[in-house]
Amino acid sequence: MSNYSVPEGPPAASTEQAQDLAPNTNYYLPAGLPIPMVEPAALYAPYWQGTRDETLKVQCNPATGVYQWPPQWITHDTQSFELEWVEVEPKGVIYSWTRVWHPIHPALKDAGPYIIVIVELPHAGGIRMLGNLLGDPHQTVEIGVEVEAVFEHHNDVAAPFTLVQWRVVSLDELS
């Protein structure tokens, strides 16, 4: 485990940016971003349904027990079409991260900085998922720190969906 971290950078433009939610919303990121297209028969459908139920589901090869992410039509290890979706513990560790200062999407132009993490799931064979790290965008981030999934429901759109965000597990919760 590395304790590498980078300087905190310039101060936030406002104290609102240090909160977990975008101002005047129930969401981490501001409105205006593209909505994920969730199709019932799509490859990712079990994942998206799991997020609606506040569970984290990934694919697993039932013959070998090897997990995989992102979803594919065949297994990575044996090239078999026999795959199943399994619920995994929604906890992991930060494998890598970056602080975004200059977002590309116009809806995010006033939202920076924010932190993107790659989370390794040790209870799912070490697969890795990408997501936002909730909390102060100027926080010190360390590789190997334990995080847990936070399910952010977007029910106010025509096709409701749930995003998986991540937050650092506090030391109190670990004991």
Backbone as CSV, one residue per row, in Angstrom:
resi,resn,N_x,N_y,N_z,CA_x,CA_y,CA_z,C_x,C_y,C_z
1,MET,0.845,-1.167,0.000,0.000,0.000,0.000,0.894,1.235,0.000
2,SER,0.601,2.178,-0.872,1.384,3.391,-0.984,0.676,4.536,-0.276
3,ASN,1.432,5.447,0.269,0.857,6.629,0.889,1.060,7.846,0.008
4,TYR,1.258,7.647,-1.273,1.494,8.727,-2.204,0.260,9.613,-2.303
5,SER,0.455,10.908,-2.230,-0.637,11.851,-2.450,-0.047,13.091,-3.098
6,VAL,-0.914,13.911,-3.670,-0.460,15.130,-4.332,-0.935,16.328,-3.539
7,PRO,-0.333,17.490,-3.768,-0.782,18.690,-3.071,-2.263,18.948,-3.333
8,GLU,-2.883,19.645,-2.399,-4.317,19.863,-2.483,-4.730,20.796,-3.605
9,GLY,-3.877,21.655,-4.111,-4.244,22.544,-5.199,-4.903,23.808,-4.689
10,PRO,-5.410,24.639,-5.619,-6.005,25.905,-5.224,-7.291,25.699,-4.439
11,PRO,-7.692,26.693,-3.646,-8.912,26.550,-2.861,-10.139,26.474,-3.749
12,ALA,-11.200,25.874,-3.217,-12.455,25.758,-3.958,-13.048,27.137,-4.177
13,ALA,-13.814,27.275,-5.260,-14.457,28.541,-5.572,-15.524,28.878,-4.543
14,SER,-16.148,27.867,-3.968,-17.173,28.099,-2.953,-17.211,26.912,-2.004
15,THR,-17.815,27.105,-0.837,-17.920,26.004,0.111,-18.895,24.950,-0.377
16,GLU,-19.808,25.322,-1.283,-20.757,24.341,-1.819,-20.032,23.216,-2.542
17,GLN,-18.905,23.514,-3.180,-18.181,22.488,-3.918,-17.611,21.424,-2.996
18,ALA,-17.439,21.719,-1.734,-16.877,20.747,-0.803,-17.926,19.764,-0.299
19,GLN,-19.170,19.940,-0.676,-20.224,19.032,-0.250,-20.304,17.848,-1.202
20,ASP,-20.953,16.771,-0.737,-21.104,15.582,-1.566,-22.064,15.796,-2.723
21,LEU,-22.998,16.732,-2.591,-24.035,16.892,-3.601,-23.858,18.200,-4.345
22,ALA,-24.255,18.197,-5.619,-24.240,19.427,-6.394,-25.242,20.392,-5.760
23,PRO,-24.972,21.698,-5.811,-25.893,22.658,-5.212,-27.315,22.492,-5.737
24,ASN,-28.265,22.526,-4.838,-29.696,22.463,-5.153,-30.129,21.168,-5.821
25,THR,-29.375,20.088,-5.646,-29.779,18.796,-6.204,-29.530,17.709,-5.170
26,ASN,-29.990,16.516,-5.490,-29.699,15.343,-4.670,-28.573,14.529,-5.285
27,TYR,-27.837,15.106,-6.227,-26.840,14.374,-6.990,-25.450,14.954,-6.793
28,TYR,-24.456,14.112,-6.988,-23.072,14.536,-6.837,-22.657,15.493,-7.951
29,LEU,-22.963,15.143,-9.188,-22.595,15.975,-10.330,-23.787,16.816,-10.773
30,PRO,-23.556,17.955,-11.430,-24.656,18.832,-11.817,-25.498,18.271,-12.954
31,ALA,-26.677,18.865,-13.125,-27.568,18.477,-14.220,-26.916,18.826,-15.554
32,GLY,-27.396,18.190,-16.613,-26.907,18.492,-17.946,-26.019,17.425,-18.542
33,LEU,-25.648,16.422,-17.745,-24.833,15.329,-18.276,-25.717,14.338,-19.015
34,PRO,-25.182,13.624,-19.995,-25.985,12.603,-20.686,-26.468,11.536,-19.712
35,ILE,-27.679,11.078,-19.923,-28.267,10.034,-19.085,-27.840,8.675,-19.635
36,PRO,-27.405,7.748,-18.773,-27.053,6.408,-19.260,-28.249,5.757,-19.947
37,MET,-28.015,5.143,-21.067,-29.081,4.463,-21.808,-29.141,3.019,-21.330
38,VAL,-30.175,2.706,-20.572,-30.334,1.374,-20.006,-31.410,0.648,-20.790
39,GLU,-31.014,-0.372,-21.538,-31.962,-1.152,-22.323,-32.192,-2.485,-21.622
40,PRO,-33.455,-2.919,-21.508,-33.756,-4.149,-20.768,-32.987,-5.382,-21.241
41,ALA,-32.735,-5.521,-22.533,-32.058,-6.715,-23.048,-30.557,-6.493,-23.226
42,ALA,-30.062,-5.367,-22.795,-28.663,-5.026,-23.023,-27.723,-5.854,-22.150
43,LEU,-26.486,-5.882,-22.548,-25.449,-6.614,-21.830,-25.333,-6.162,-20.372
44,TYR,-25.494,-4.882,-20.112,-25.337,-4.324,-18.769,-26.615,-4.358,-17.936
45,ALA,-27.723,-4.843,-18.461,-29.018,-4.781,-17.764,-28.971,-5.337,-16.335
46,PRO,-28.363,-6.498,-16.073,-28.317,-6.991,-14.687,-27.544,-6.053,-13.743
47,TYR,-26.507,-5.418,-14.267,-25.765,-4.451,-13.456,-26.667,-3.281,-13.072
48,TRP,-27.336,-2.696,-14.093,-28.195,-1.539,-13.830,-29.352,-1.902,-12.908
49,GLN,-29.942,-3.087,-13.068,-31.019,-3.495,-12.170,-30.487,-3.661,-10.750
50,GLY,-29.295,-4.193,-10.627,-28.684,-4.320,-9.309,-28.492,-2.968,-8.640
51,THR,-28.055,-1.974,-9.403,-27.871,-0.650,-8.801,-29.200,-0.083,-8.324
52,ARG,-30.275,-0.342,-9.061,-31.604,0.130,-8.625,-31.981,-0.519,-7.296
53,ASP,-31.543,-1.763,-7.091,-31.821,-2.497,-5.847,-30.742,-2.265,-4.781
54,GLU,-29.813,-1.354,-5.071,-28.682,-1.034,-4.191,-27.799,-2.246,-3.914
55,THR,-27.555,-3.013,-4.982,-26.594,-4.106,-4.923,-25.617,-3.937,-6.080
56,LEU,-24.423,-4.442,-5.895,-23.401,-4.370,-6.928,-23.271,-5.752,-7.544
57,LYS,-23.559,-5.849,-8.852,-23.502,-7.135,-9.547,-22.468,-7.089,-10.655
58,VAL,-21.718,-8.184,-10.772,-20.722,-8.329,-11.826,-20.843,-9.728,-12.413
59,GLN,-20.210,-9.941,-13.542,-20.229,-11.256,-14.174,-19.195,-12.178,-13.532
60,CYS,-19.529,-13.470,-13.558,-18.622,-14.483,-13.023,-18.743,-15.744,-13.876
61,ASN,-17.622,-16.390,-14.122,-17.610,-17.669,-14.818,-17.925,-18.740,-13.776
62,PRO,-19.085,-19.409,-13.864,-19.448,-20.389,-12.839,-18.519,-21.608,-12.810
63,ALA,-17.861,-21.899,-13.923,-16.968,-23.063,-13.972,-15.646,-22.808,-13.253
64,THR,-15.174,-21.555,-13.289,-13.855,-21.261,-12.720,-13.899,-20.300,-11.537
65,GLY,-15.023,-19.615,-11.358,-15.127,-18.631,-10.281,-14.414,-17.328,-10.570
66,VAL,-14.023,-17.110,-11.835,-13.319,-15.883,-12.205,-14.341,-14.780,-12.489
67,TYR,-14.179,-13.640,-11.807,-15.038,-12.472,-12.004,-14.512,-11.655,-13.172
68,GLN,-15.417,-10.872,-13.777,-14.962,-9.980,-14.835,-15.793,-8.710,-14.868
69,TRP,-15.114,-7.629,-15.253,-15.720,-6.324,-15.457,-14.834,-5.586,-16.429
70,PRO,-15.366,-4.927,-17.409,-16.776,-4.740,-17.727,-17.388,-6.008,-18.306
71,PRO,-18.721,-6.023,-18.396,-19.405,-7.205,-18.918,-19.020,-7.501,-20.368
72,GLN,-18.996,-8.770,-20.679,-18.739,-9.247,-22.038,-19.701,-10.391,-22.317
73,TRP,-19.823,-10.762,-23.573,-20.706,-11.878,-23.927,-20.054,-13.224,-23.637
74,ILE,-18.713,-13.243,-23.535,-18.010,-14.490,-23.217,-17.071,-14.253,-22.039
75,THR,-16.660,-15.342,-21.400,-15.751,-15.209,-20.264,-14.346,-14.859,-20.743
76,HIS,-13.630,-14.107,-19.935,-12.257,-13.726,-20.273,-11.301,-14.907,-20.180
77,ASP,-11.573,-15.818,-19.234,-10.590,-16.871,-18.969,-10.748,-18.112,-19.839
78,THR,-11.980,-18.500,-20.199,-12.164,-19.740,-20.970,-12.912,-19.537,-22.284
79,GLN,-13.272,-18.305,-22.583,-14.036,-17.971,-23.789,-15.350,-18.752,-23.871
80,SER,-15.950,-18.991,-22.732,-17.231,-19.687,-22.645,-18.363,-18.665,-22.650
81,PHE,-19.519,-19.087,-23.165,-20.706,-18.235,-23.126,-21.474,-18.409,-21.816
82,GLU,-21.005,-19.316,-20.973,-21.674,-19.580,-19.694,-21.202,-18.564,-18.655
83,LEU,-22.002,-17.538,-18.466,-21.706,-16.494,-17.489,-22.892,-16.317,-16.569
84,GLU,-22.630,-15.903,-15.350,-23.730,-15.557,-14.465,-23.409,-14.231,-13.784
85,TRP,-24.464,-13.540,-13.406,-24.320,-12.293,-12.665,-24.419,-12.610,-11.183
86,VAL,-23.457,-12.126,-10.412,-23.447,-12.389,-8.978,-23.327,-11.066,-8.220
87,GLU,-23.937,-11.053,-7.057,-23.830,-9.885,-6.187,-22.497,-9.954,-5.447
88,VAL,-21.783,-8.831,-5.419,-20.510,-8.761,-4.710,-20.592,-7.671,-3.643
89,GLU,-19.726,-7.791,-2.662,-19.702,-6.789,-1.599,-19.351,-5.426,-2.202
90,PRO,-20.149,-4.395,-1.919,-19.905,-3.083,-2.528,-18.819,-2.292,-1.801
91,LYS,-17.696,-2.935,-1.567,-16.555,-2.298,-0.916,-15.296,-2.636,-1.691
92,GLY,-14.348,-1.735,-1.650,-13.094,-1.968,-2.335,-12.023,-1.049,-1.794
93,VAL,-10.931,-0.965,-2.534,-9.835,-0.074,-2.167,-9.474,0.775,-3.378
94,ILE,-8.995,1.973,-3.109,-8.587,2.852,-4.202,-7.320,2.285,-4.825
95,TYR,-7.409,1.981,-6.120,-6.279,1.449,-6.880,-5.519,2.594,-7.557
96,SER,-6.284,3.569,-8.056,-5.706,4.735,-8.715,-6.728,5.862,-8.651
97,TRP,-6.286,7.067,-8.921,-7.215,8.192,-8.873,-6.641,9.390,-9.613
98,THR,-7.523,10.341,-9.920,-7.106,11.624,-10.472,-8.088,12.692,-10.024
99,ARG,-7.578,13.888,-9.882,-8.421,15.038,-9.559,-8.616,15.814,-10.862
100,VAL,-9.856,15.991,-11.260,-10.169,16.664,-12.525,-10.348,18.156,-12.256
101,TRP,-9.489,18.957,-12.872,-9.557,20.411,-12.717,-10.222,21.070,-13.915
102,HIS,-10.110,20.469,-15.085,-10.640,21.070,-16.307,-11.553,20.073,-17.009
103,PRO,-12.804,19.970,-16.553,-13.724,19.008,-17.165,-13.978,19.335,-18.636
104,ILE,-14.194,18.310,-19.424,-14.444,18.465,-20.851,-15.912,18.782,-21.141
105,HIS,-16.829,18.087,-20.478,-18.258,18.258,-20.769,-18.733,19.632,-20.285
106,PRO,-19.498,20.359,-21.127,-19.968,21.698,-20.746,-20.754,21.737,-19.431
107,ALA,-21.492,20.688,-19.110,-22.277,20.672,-17.872,-21.378,20.676,-16.635
108,LEU,-20.117,20.309,-16.801,-19.202,20.229,-15.661,-18.268,21.436,-15.544
109,LYS,-18.458,22.444,-16.406,-17.498,23.545,-16.442,-17.342,24.267,-15.109
110,ASP,-18.396,24.312,-14.290,-18.310,24.958,-12.982,-18.277,23.951,-11.836
111,ALA,-18.101,22.682,-12.146,-18.177,21.635,-11.117,-16.820,21.216,-10.575
112,GLY,-15.741,21.671,-11.177,-14.441,21.192,-10.759,-13.927,21.880,-9.524
113,PRO,-12.979,21.287,-8.860,-12.468,19.968,-9.204,-13.378,18.871,-8.664
114,TYR,-13.187,17.677,-9.185,-13.817,16.483,-8.622,-12.830,15.337,-8.782
115,ILE,-13.067,14.268,-8.038,-12.097,13.169,-7.992,-12.698,11.920,-8.617
116,ILE,-11.950,11.322,-9.533,-12.328,10.056,-10.153,-11.391,8.984,-9.600
117,VAL,-11.968,7.848,-9.223,-11.166,6.756,-8.667,-11.363,5.475,-9.468
118,ILE,-10.327,4.665,-9.493,-10.447,3.277,-9.931,-10.437,2.470,-8.642
119,VAL,-11.516,1.723,-8.425,-11.689,0.955,-7.195,-11.479,-0.521,-7.496
120,GLU,-10.580,-1.150,-6.755,-10.342,-2.587,-6.875,-11.216,-3.306,-5.852
121,LEU,-11.935,-4.324,-6.309,-12.839,-5.078,-5.448,-12.182,-6.393,-5.038
122,PRO,-11.576,-6.457,-3.848,-10.864,-7.663,-3.433,-11.775,-8.874,-3.246
123,HIS,-13.068,-8.638,-2.969,-14.006,-9.750,-2.774,-14.601,-10.221,-4.100
124,ALA,-14.106,-9.660,-5.198,-14.568,-10.048,-6.531,-13.368,-10.270,-7.440
125,GLY,-12.377,-10.951,-6.921,-11.222,-11.326,-7.729,-10.326,-10.178,-8.134
126,GLY,-10.479,-9.019,-7.506,-9.619,-7.886,-7.837,-10.042,-7.105,-9.064
127,ILE,-11.267,-7.330,-9.557,-11.714,-6.528,-10.700,-11.740,-5.064,-10.291
128,ARG,-11.733,-4.174,-11.269,-11.671,-2.737,-10.984,-12.808,-2.002,-11.675
129,MET,-13.365,-1.040,-10.948,-14.452,-0.204,-11.457,-14.049,1.261,-11.336
130,LEU,-14.611,2.065,-12.214,-14.350,3.497,-12.250,-15.520,4.238,-11.626
131,GLY,-15.259,5.308,-10.910,-16.346,6.104,-10.343,-15.839,7.396,-9.735
132,ASN,-16.774,8.179,-9.213,-16.446,9.427,-8.529,-16.223,9.150,-7.051
133,LEU,-15.315,9.896,-6.442,-15.105,9.815,-5.004,-15.856,10.973,-4.362
134,LEU,-16.814,10.655,-3.500,-17.606,11.676,-2.831,-16.792,12.356,-1.743
135,GLY,-17.259,13.518,-1.332,-16.597,14.254,-0.266,-15.900,15.483,-0.798
136,ASP,-15.052,16.038,0.020,-14.330,17.258,-0.311,-13.459,17.020,-1.542
137,PRO,-13.643,17.810,-2.606,-12.843,17.596,-3.810,-11.359,17.923,-3.622
138,HIS,-11.018,18.522,-2.474,-9.621,18.843,-2.178,-9.013,17.877,-1.167
139,GLN,-9.768,16.838,-0.803,-9.278,15.892,0.201,-8.001,15.203,-0.272
140,THR,-7.198,14.773,0.691,-6.022,13.970,0.381,-6.516,12.565,0.051
141,VAL,-6.078,12.036,-1.068,-6.494,10.702,-1.508,-5.272,9.798,-1.467
142,GLU,-5.445,8.609,-0.907,-4.331,7.669,-0.812,-4.690,6.342,-1.466
143,ILE,-3.738,5.792,-2.194,-3.897,4.471,-2.793,-4.052,3.457,-1.661
144,GLY,-4.973,2.502,-1.823,-5.155,1.448,-0.839,-6.188,1.743,0.231
145,VAL,-6.734,2.952,0.254,-7.740,3.313,1.252,-9.053,2.609,0.922
146,GLU,-9.739,2.125,1.962,-11.000,1.408,1.760,-12.127,2.384,1.437
147,VAL,-12.940,2.009,0.445,-14.105,2.792,0.034,-15.313,1.871,-0.053
148,GLU,-16.490,2.487,-0.033,-17.723,1.721,-0.194,-18.610,2.414,-1.210
149,ALA,-19.457,1.627,-1.858,-20.360,2.156,-2.870,-21.476,2.956,-2.219
150,VAL,-21.863,4.020,-2.895,-23.030,4.817,-2.539,-23.915,4.813,-3.777
151,PHE,-25.158,4.405,-3.620,-26.070,4.283,-4.758,-26.880,5.566,-4.890
152,GLU,-26.633,6.293,-5.985,-27.261,7.592,-6.226,-28.413,7.407,-7.211
153,HIS,-29.640,7.440,-6.688,-30.832,7.202,-7.505,-31.243,8.472,-8.253
154,HIS,-31.486,8.314,-9.540,-32.001,9.396,-10.382,-33.406,8.984,-10.813
155,ASN,-34.395,9.387,-10.014,-35.779,8.981,-10.259,-36.589,10.035,-10.988
156,ASP,-36.017,11.210,-11.211,-36.760,12.318,-11.790,-36.590,12.440,-13.302
157,VAL,-36.294,11.331,-13.956,-36.144,11.308,-15.415,-37.069,10.246,-15.994
158,ALA,-37.276,10.294,-17.311,-38.203,9.355,-17.960,-37.808,7.900,-17.724
159,ALA,-36.518,7.611,-17.798,-36.029,6.251,-17.550,-35.118,6.306,-16.321
160,PRO,-35.670,6.099,-15.115,-34.868,6.203,-13.894,-33.645,5.276,-13.922
161,PHE,-32.577,5.727,-13.280,-31.346,4.945,-13.206,-30.655,5.250,-11.888
162,THR,-29.652,4.451,-11.559,-28.878,4.640,-10.332,-27.398,4.565,-10.673
163,LEU,-26.642,5.553,-10.210,-25.195,5.562,-10.401,-24.505,5.058,-9.139
164,VAL,-23.371,4.414,-9.334,-22.545,3.998,-8.202,-21.450,5.047,-8.027
165,GLN,-21.456,5.687,-6.865,-20.398,6.610,-6.475,-19.622,5.907,-5.359
166,TRP,-18.511,6.466,-4.949,-17.696,5.842,-3.900,-17.390,6.851,-2.816
167,ARG,-17.299,6.377,-1.572,-16.899,7.236,-0.461,-15.922,6.474,0.421
168,VAL,-15.018,7.227,1.015,-14.026,6.638,1.914,-14.739,6.114,3.150
169,VAL,-14.373,4.900,3.564,-14.905,4.318,4.792,-14.146,4.962,5.945
170,SER,-14.875,5.541,6.879,-14.217,6.223,7.997,-13.562,5.203,8.924
171,LEU,-12.589,5.659,9.682,-11.895,4.779,10.625,-12.857,4.228,11.661
172,ASP,-13.892,5.002,12.037,-14.887,4.534,13.003,-15.639,3.323,12.468
173,GLU,-15.917,3.313,11.154,-16.664,2.214,10.549,-15.825,0.955,10.420
174,LEU,-14.509,1.088,10.377,-13.631,-0.071,10.234,-13.497,-0.851,11.535
175,SER,-13.736,-0.208,12.670,-13.556,-0.900,13.951,-14.820,-1.561,14.434
